[in-house]
Amino acid sequence: MLTGRESLVRLIGRRRCSPLPASLAVLLSSPSPAQADDGGSGSGEAARSAAASSSRGSEGVSVGAEWVACPVCGESIRGSDYSVNTHLDICLTRGPKRKLTQSTLLNFRFSKKIAAQPTSNSLNNEAETENMKQIDEDLSSDQAFFSSDIDIGSSKGSALIPSPGCRNGSLDISETFHTIVPSNTVSPNVKDVINAGAVEHCSSSMLPTVAISGSIDTCVDMDSSTTVAVDAVIVGRRFHQNIELREDAGITFLRDPRNAKDPNAIKGFVVGLPERQLDNVPIQISIQKCKTGNQRNDDPKYGQPLWENFIRAVRSGNFQRPSSAIYQTNFNLMIANVMANHTHVFSDKEKSLLGSFKSLSDDGQRLFVRIYTRKGPWFRKRSISYHEISDLEHAVMELKLAGYIDMLSCTDDPSEYDMKEILDVLSAPEMKEILKQLPKDSTSCTRRHELLSTLLSFYHNGTCATLPKRILKLTGACIRISKIADELLWRVQRLFFLNGDQDLSSFLLVEFGVVKFPDYACSVSHRIFQERSDLLEYEEAIRVAQVMDESIVNSNMEFVTRCIDLSESRLCTMPEQENGTSSEPLPSFFSRFSASWVYSKILTLGVSVYERDRRYEDAIRILKRLLSKVACDRRRGYWSLRLSVDLEHMGRPNESLSIAEEGVIDPWVRAGSKFALQRRVLRLSKPPRRWKVPSYADYVKRNIKEVNIEGRPLNCETGAKNVFYGYDGELCGVEQLALQYYADEGGGWQGTHSEGGIWMTIFGLLMWDVMFSDMQDVFQSKFQTAPLDLETDDFYKSRKDLVESQLKKIQDGMAEEMLISSWELHQGTSCQGVNWGRHSLTDLRAVVACIGGRRLVSLLRHLAMDYRSWSSGMPDLLLWHFLDERGVGEAKLVEVKGPGDQLSEQQRAWILVLMDFGFDVEVCKVSPVSKRR
């Protein structure tokens, strides 16, 4: 990957699907007619390419006048030969089972306690009408924002299955259904009640969901036979295909027959009738404890733990019914937070639109959030069905009148919409059906993208001018998020999380304990965006970055060049504009939220593009512009190094030497970049260019200890990953081979291949209280894993006393105690750099004990002063062993290099720094066994 592209992709985050603003499209347009298609209208196409590539049409079945029943699954399908044959092919391939109805990410919890895990196929939101014909579009990653239910199953013929009673000596748990539960109940966690889960039995339909919430009104005597009532509902689809639902109907939930520990069934009766087929079916489960009859289970304590666990789970609230609209509450919370902290950056019209969201009905709010977090952009209205939305028609009309959604029907003019997006709603069989009705049939097309391109070309050349009406005849009315609402909510989400990595799913991940963010205080004293114009410029810069990245993917070098030129032009004028809008000095770490910072990242990527294409003059121009306009940035080291290298490529060694010498004394040039520039100065400054030897010459030329080992290689291909046979005869990489060497012939060392991971974990644990101390402006939301200034000089400067206090404790021998305390207090909490799963507390304690307080203090202070520059490039292996029983030990750091590998400048810089701190550091070079041996 090109240098700087990965960072730019993270900055962009969620792609914006709407066309470029007219002003920006003009700036990126091409003057020539041939290029105008790619530049003017093509610029919109480039901006929409992300949406086109990520959105996928629904797999619905077309609607027609004549319908027949499938002999395999019983579904109603169109009576045409093509539709019947296509459906039968699919139906026979997938077997008798039907797809889950409404089985979105809402139907799964993220809790580790849940046995059922969502698969890639089960994460599709498939809505079902009365005939179960329509299947909706795929979910986006934001679908995880919603609350969830658990599918545990129900038998198709379960009403006729008798109670098995106490069978095979296992614990008998029977259920009787008495109390009616409200039909809008949503499922919570059910695994603690029915531990083994349930499976489909004798059913051509997939399983409905049972939602359970429980309560215990009286104190339960654990020593006597008791019964606990747990309220529940069946949710997710109509109760049964062929059997009519009635009160007192017997039902049975089957356990997994492969579960040898508990093969019993659970039965009961339905006591309430829902108003609609897809509404929840209210039930109540009575869980009874009884004595088992198996001889080996005569001990009354055999079933006691199971019963106690069940009672404890109910009392602890595991079965408490969650709100059916938790995502609605979270969405409103996000809007309220942004409006409270950033209201000055919104126009009156935007404030009015955001303010009107709260006045919408619950159905309207829920429908909007549901479709906003899906890919789309268009959705068939009749295929949308959610159990928490009681009146879909009213919700759609309400959102349309409020300006939150657009609706397209046969009476609307489709010319103002993108036909490609509308075509995406169709399934492949539906596209084929339309093609068969056209005069120019293209029967050679089989794949969906080919069918889409063919229909699109027929529409544009006039062959099928009625294509929109044909589409809407099949799909019915379609809806999508309006452009103004999509743009506005993109801004709200960006202001709330302040990055492109996080999205609305963070709420749910926190709620169900998958992610736990640290505890800290949000003390905000400065606005990140002083004026609305600052935010608009920042957003426009991100938009240019998105076009830049998409153009690189599409190999559109014309647009890449235009993005670079526009960024260069904007960077030249941006500082004066920014300085004019700031009434008081802002924290330096706010610079990442400026347009100039985004443009500098675009230009850094542009340098890599120009160097790849050997356009060194263009790269030199951009690098000089960056160095002259961006004064305080750690990337100055990379820019100075690349400028010096490119000047040498162009045969200008004197200028290359001058740039390297200036870079060496630049205070913002650090770590590997500074070391590389020092080496270039030594190489280029030989007489007669320079007669004086630089003062750092001896430091740069220091010898690094090397160890050479041999291994039996599996492959010796250039450019391929080196694979060797280890000491145990198994295949391994060079790092694992080196670990085996040091554990055996190398001196009996223990160790881990972690590079900088273990050091970042130790830093995070020992500096936890420092990182999350109460500081102004560094915490803007409750979804941060580190302060905003961690990778800046401000981190150490503003916390110098706190840092030195912690280091003093470590120097006094309290490191291991501090490590244990931090681990026990914060285990599992997300923190930048800390990897809870990779390193055990035992290994971390051993490392801290063997390193020693003095060396550890020097290393931690080094990271605290410049975390960003030194957070990468550390040696591959960290080795340790204890010398006696008192816990006295020693540590060694090893950088491993395979055949043909060389030390990078960052790795050399780290090795020399570690040597200065007193660490035992060496380079282990692995070479193939010689042919003679």
Secondary structure, DSSP 4 states (H G I P E B T S, - for coil): --TTHHHHHHHH-SPP-SPPPHHHHHHT--SSHHHHHHHTHHHHHHHHHHHHHH-----PPPP-S-EEE-TTT--EEE-SHHHHHHHHHHHHHH-S--PPSS-SGGG----TT-S----TTTTB-----TT-----PBBPGGGGGS----B----TTGGGPPP--S-TTPPP------S---TT------TTTSTT-----S-SS---EEEEEE---S---TTS--EEEEEEEEESS-S-SSSPP-TTEEEEEPPPTT-TT----EEEEE----SSTTS-EEEEEEEE------GGG-STTSSHHHHHHHHHHHHTTTTPPPPTTHHHHHHHHHHHHHHHHSGGGS-HHHHHHHHHHTTS-HHHHHHHHHHHTBS-S-EEGGG---TT-S-HHHHHHHHHHHTSEEEE-TTS-GGGS-HHHHHTTS-HHHHHHHHHHSSS--TT--SHHHHHHHHHHHHHTTTTTTHHHHHHHHH-SEEEE-HHHHHHHHHHHHHHHSSSS--THHHHHHHTTS-BPPP---B--S-SSSSHHHHHHHHHHHHHHHHHHHHHHTT-HHHHHHHHHHHHHHHHHHHHHHHHH-SSPPPGGGGGGSHHHHHHHHHHHHHHHHHHTT-HHHHHHHHHHHHHH--S-TTHHHHHHHHHHHHHHTT-HHHHHHHHHHHHH-TT--HHHHHHHHHHHHHH--TTT--SPPTTHHHHT----EEEEEEEES---TTSPP-EE-TTSSEE-HHHHHHHHHHTTT-S-EEEE-TTHHHHHHHHHHTHHHHTS--BTS--STT-SS-TTTTSTHHHHHTHHHHHHHHHHIIIIIHHHHHHHHHHHHTTB--TT--TTTS-HHHHHHHHHHH-HHHHHHHHHHHHH-HHHHSS---SEEEEEESSTTS-EEEEEEEEE-TT----HHHHHHHHHHHHHT--EEEEEEEEPPS--
